[in-house]
């Protein structure tokens, strides 16, 4: 009982969740302050390149656009590294229901 909220045990077969421990730890290790800052910078660069207001500027300064494009392409390797964390592979899925009766 916490702050007027009653908590009860959730009937999960804990041994079936053990397969996820490695995956969760791997995901947690990859989310660092540096990774967050890098991803925020990538998003800003994407927005800059897509900006209608800056379209004329990039037409007049194509080398600036090239620099941003190259910088974004460097970050794609990092993007692929995290791609595998978006889905759960079949071998990690439990073969029986998680909830116990």
C-alpha positions as CSV (number, residue, x, y, z in Angstrom):
1,X,0.0,0.0,0.0
2,X,1.7,3.2,-1.1
3,X,0.0,6.7,-1.0
4,X,-3.5,5.3,-1.2
5,X,-2.6,2.9,-4.0
6,X,-2.9,-0.8,-3.4
7,X,-0.3,-2.9,-5.2
8,X,-0.7,-6.6,-5.7
9,X,1.7,-9.2,-7.2
10,X,1.4,-9.5,-11.0
11,X,1.3,-13.3,-11.7
12,X,4.2,-13.6,-14.2
13,X,6.4,-16.6,-14.8
14,X,9.7,-15.0,-13.9
15,X,11.9,-17.6,-15.5
16,X,10.4,-16.7,-18.9
17,X,11.5,-13.1,-18.5
18,X,15.2,-14.0,-17.9
19,X,15.8,-14.0,-21.7
20,X,15.1,-10.3,-21.8
21,X,17.7,-9.4,-19.1
22,X,20.6,-9.3,-21.6
23,X,18.7,-7.3,-24.1
24,X,17.5,-4.7,-21.6
25,X,21.0,-4.3,-20.2
26,X,22.4,-3.9,-23.7
27,X,19.8,-1.2,-24.4
28,X,20.5,0.6,-21.2
29,X,24.3,0.7,-21.9
30,X,23.7,2.2,-25.3
31,X,21.6,5.1,-23.9
32,X,24.3,7.5,-22.8
33,X,24.3,11.3,-22.5
34,X,26.7,11.4,-25.4
35,X,24.4,9.2,-27.5
36,X,21.4,11.4,-26.7
37,X,23.3,14.6,-27.6
38,X,24.5,13.1,-30.8
39,X,21.0,12.0,-31.8
40,X,19.6,15.5,-31.0
41,X,22.3,17.1,-33.2
42,X,21.4,14.7,-36.0
43,X,17.8,15.6,-35.8
44,X,18.6,19.3,-35.9
45,X,20.8,18.8,-38.9
46,X,18.0,16.9,-40.7
47,X,15.6,19.7,-39.9
48,X,18.1,22.3,-41.3
49,X,18.5,20.4,-44.5
50,X,14.7,20.1,-44.9
51,X,14.0,23.7,-44.1
52,X,12.3,25.6,-46.8
53,X,13.7,28.9,-45.5
54,X,17.2,27.6,-45.9
55,X,16.7,26.1,-49.4
56,X,18.0,29.3,-51.1
57,X,21.0,29.5,-48.8
58,X,22.0,25.9,-49.6
59,X,21.6,26.6,-53.3
60,X,24.0,29.5,-52.9
61,X,26.3,27.5,-50.7
62,X,26.3,23.9,-51.9
63,X,29.4,23.0,-50.0
64,X,27.6,23.8,-46.7
65,X,24.9,21.4,-47.7
66,X,27.5,18.8,-48.6
67,X,29.1,19.0,-45.2
68,X,25.8,18.5,-43.4
69,X,24.9,15.5,-45.7
70,X,28.3,13.9,-45.1
71,X,27.9,14.4,-41.4
72,X,24.4,12.8,-41.4
73,X,25.7,9.8,-43.4
74,X,28.4,9.2,-40.8
75,X,25.7,8.8,-38.2
76,X,23.9,6.1,-40.1
77,X,26.3,3.5,-38.9
78,X,25.2,4.4,-35.3
79,X,21.6,4.3,-36.3
80,X,21.9,0.7,-37.6
81,X,23.6,-0.3,-34.4
82,X,20.5,0.6,-32.4
83,X,18.1,-0.8,-35.0
84,X,18.2,-4.2,-33.4
85,X,16.9,-2.8,-30.1
86,X,13.5,-1.9,-31.8
87,X,12.2,-5.4,-32.1
88,X,12.3,-8.6,-30.1
89,X,13.6,-11.6,-32.1
90,X,11.7,-14.8,-32.1
91,X,14.3,-16.7,-30.0
92,X,13.7,-14.3,-27.1
93,X,9.9,-14.7,-27.2
94,X,8.6,-17.2,-24.6
95,X,7.2,-20.4,-26.0
96,X,4.5,-20.5,-23.3
97,X,2.2,-17.8,-21.8
98,X,3.9,-15.3,-19.5
99,X,1.0,-15.1,-17.0
100,X,0.5,-17.9,-14.5
101,X,-2.9,-18.9,-13.5
